Amino acid sequence: PCIEDDSLLYMIQVAERERQANRPIPAIVEHREVGEEHVEGANRGLVAGAILLLEFLVVFFLIKQMLFLEFVFRHGE
């Protein structure tokens, strides 16, 4: 097929305008949405992990304190 010079020039100008407009590519937009969901899931996992760590530290501290007090009162008698 023969491409006229004017239509080729028009296609180049349109491509240049679209490039300068910085329009997101649909595949990238979809990838961002999936990435955001992945980040939200990871954040939920971090929050759950932090809560479990705090719970462990509180229980550890209470057991340690209980054992220490038991040791002090047994040897104090």
SEVEX-667926 format. One record per residue: residue in one letter; x, y, z of N, C-alpha, C in turn. Coordinates in steps of 0.05 Angstrom, whole numbers, plus 5000, padded with zeros to 4 digits. Layout:
N
- resn|nu|nv|nw|cau|cav|caw|cu|cv|cw
- A|X|Y|Z|X|Y|Z|X|Y|Z
...
This chain:
77
- resn|nu|nv|nw|cau|cav|caw|cu|cv|cw
- P|5017|4976|5000|5000|5000|5000|5017|5025|5000
- C|5008|5045|4986|5023|5070|4984|5014|5089|5006
- I|5033|5101|5020|5027|5120|5041|5035|5147|5030
- E|5016|5165|5030|5022|5192|5020|5039|5207|5041
- D|5053|5226|5031|5071|5241|5049|5055|5256|5071
- D|5032|5267|5064|5016|5282|5083|5006|5264|5106
- S|4997|5240|5099|4986|5222|5119|5008|5212|5138
- L|5032|5207|5126|5055|5199|5142|5063|5221|5161
- L|5064|5246|5151|5070|5269|5168|5050|5272|5190
- Y|5024|5268|5183|5003|5270|5203|5006|5249|5225
- M|5012|5224|5217|5016|5202|5237|5040|5209|5255
- I|5061|5220|5244|5084|5227|5260|5077|5249|5280
- Q|5062|5269|5271|5054|5291|5289|5036|5281|5311
- V|5018|5264|5305|5000|5252|5326|5016|5236|5346
- A|5034|5220|5336|5051|5204|5354|5068|5222|5372
- E|5078|5244|5361|5094|5262|5377|5078|5276|5398
- R|5053|5285|5391|5035|5298|5410|5028|5279|5433
- E|5022|5254|5426|5016|5234|5447|5040|5229|5465
- R|5063|5228|5453|5087|5223|5470|5092|5247|5489
- Q|5087|5271|5479|5091|5294|5496|5070|5297|5517
- A|5046|5286|5513|5025|5288|5532|5029|5270|5556
- N|5048|5252|5555|5054|5233|5576|5030|5218|5586
- R|5015|5207|5567|4992|5191|5573|5001|5164|5583
- P|4989|5154|5605|4997|5128|5614|4988|5106|5595
- I|5004|5086|5593|4997|5063|5576|4978|5045|5592
- P|4956|5035|5580|4936|5019|5595|4949|4995|5610
- A|4969|4982|5599|4982|4960|5612|4995|4969|5638
- I|5007|4993|5637|5020|5003|5661|4999|5011|5682
- V|4977|5022|5674|4956|5029|5693|4945|5004|5707
- E|4940|4983|5691|4931|4958|5703|4952|4947|5722
- H|4977|4949|5715|4999|4939|5732|5000|4954|5758
- R|4995|4981|5757|4995|4997|5781|4973|4988|5800
- E|4949|4983|5789|4927|4974|5806|4933|4948|5820
- V|4945|4929|5805|4953|4904|5818|4974|4909|5838
- G|4993|4927|5832|5014|4933|5851|5004|4946|5876
- E|4984|4964|5873|4973|4977|5897|4959|4956|5915
- E|4944|4937|5903|4932|4916|5918|4953|4900|5933
- H|4975|4894|5919|4996|4879|5931|5008|4894|5955
- V|5012|4920|5952|5023|4937|5974|5003|4937|5997
- E|4977|4940|5992|4958|4940|6013|4958|4913|6028
- G|4960|4891|6013|4962|4865|6026|4987|4863|6043
- A|5009|4873|6033|5034|4872|6048|5032|4889|6073
- N|5019|4912|6071|5016|4929|6094|4999|4916|6116
- R|4978|4902|6107|4961|4887|6126|4978|4865|6140
- G|4996|4852|6125|5013|4832|6137|5032|4844|6157
- L|5043|4868|6151|5061|4881|6169|5047|4889|6195
- V|5023|4899|6192|5007|4907|6216|5001|4883|6233
- A|4993|4861|6221|4988|4836|6236|5013|4826|6249
- G|5035|4827|6235|5061|4819|6247|5069|4836|6270
- A|5065|4862|6268|5072|4880|6290|5054|4875|6314
- I|5029|4870|6310|5011|4864|6332|5019|4838|6346
- L|5026|4818|6331|5034|4792|6342|5061|4796|6358
- L|5079|4812|6347|5104|4817|6361|5099|4831|6388
- L|5082|4852|6388|5075|4866|6412|5062|4847|6433
- E|5044|4830|6423|5031|4811|6441|5052|4793|6454
- F|5070|4783|6437|5091|4765|6448|5108|4779|6469
- L|5116|4804|6463|5133|4819|6482|5118|4824|6508
- V|5092|4830|6507|5077|4835|6532|5076|4809|6548
- V|5069|4787|6535|5067|4761|6549|5095|4754|6560
- F|5116|4757|6545|5142|4751|6554|5150|4767|6578
- F|5144|4793|6578|5150|4811|6600|5134|4802|6625
- L|5109|4796|6622|5093|4788|6645|5102|4762|6657
- I|5109|4742|6640|5119|4717|6650|5146|4721|6664
- K|5163|4737|6652|5189|4742|6664|5186|4756|6691
- Q|5168|4775|6693|5164|4789|6718|5152|4769|6739
- M|5133|4752|6731|5121|4733|6749|5142|4714|6760
- L|5159|4703|6742|5180|4685|6751|5200|4699|6769
- F|5207|4724|6764|5226|4739|6780|5214|4743|6808
- L|5189|4751|6810|5176|4755|6836|5174|4729|6851
- E|5168|4707|6838|5166|4682|6851|5194|4674|6862
- F|5215|4679|6847|5242|4673|6856|5249|4690|6880
- V|5242|4715|6880|5249|4733|6902|5234|4725|6928
- F|5208|4719|6926|5193|4712|6950|5200|4685|6960
- R|5208|4666|6944|5216|4639|6953|5242|4641|6969
- H|5261|4656|6959|5287|4658|6972|5286|4678|6995
- G|5265|4694|6997|5263|4713|7019|5251|4701|7044
- E|5240|4677|7042|5227|4665|7066|5247|4653|7085
